[in-house]
Amino acid sequence: MGPREDVQIIRPAAILDARAAAQVLQQLRRLDVSTGGVWNASSSLWQRYDRAWDGVGGTRGEASPLGSIAVMYDSPHRHEITVYKVTVTESGIEQGWTVQSLCDDALIWAGLTLATCPRAELAQPPASDPFRRR
């Protein structure tokens, strides 16, 4: 059996408008693991570590990943960010992190939590499958 993780697909997905997205990204850059912070944010994944990277040449070293937030930039609209999947690692679970607390740790910079973050509007599925024979 592999490592224990808590993975949650966010349904409906959480949406950061342009203002909130800019605030969160500014703080994640400020808190970058390579400059003494605890976040490693790329264009599709925000990773939270227990400490700054302390390895040779700016590598991870002894830092342990606590969890990650999968995001899509410019979705559903330009300058917005969609949060759609969150994973808390075994190390994160052992340290008391949850999907909620991991998201809140990033979203708080925009005055949001996962519970208060606006959500994507879901389209209604078709009433029946038009290709299914009756």
Residue, then its C-alpha position, 0 to 999 in steps of 0.5 A: m500500500g502506498p503513502r496515505e493521502d487525502v485527495q479531494i476534487i473541489r466540486p463545484a470548483a473554487i474560483l478566484d476573481a482577478r483581484a483575489a488571484a493577484q493578491v494570492l499570487q503576490q503572497l505565494r511569490r513572497l513566500d516562495v520556498s527558495t527565498g525562505g518561505v513555504w510555498n512553491a507555486s507553478s502555473s498548475l500546482w501550488q505546493r505547501y512545504d513544512r519549511a523553506w528549501d534548504g538543500v544544496g544549490g536551492t534544492r528541497g533538502e530536508a523540506s517535506p511537502l505537506g500538500s498541493i493545490a491544483v489550479m488552472y490560470d485564466s479559467p473560467h475567464r482571463h486573470e481568474i484562477t480555478v482551484y479544482k483538486v487538493t491533496v494533503t500528503e501523509s506528512g501533512i496529515e500527521q502534522g494536522w493539515t486538512v484539505q480545508s486548512l491547506c486551501d485556507d493557508a493560501l486563500i487567506w491572502a485574498g480574505l477568503t477561505l475554501a468555505t467562502c470562496p466563490r464557486a463555478e456555476l455548473a451547467q445542467p446536464p442534458a435530460s437524456d442521452p440523445f445517442r442512447r436507443r430506447 
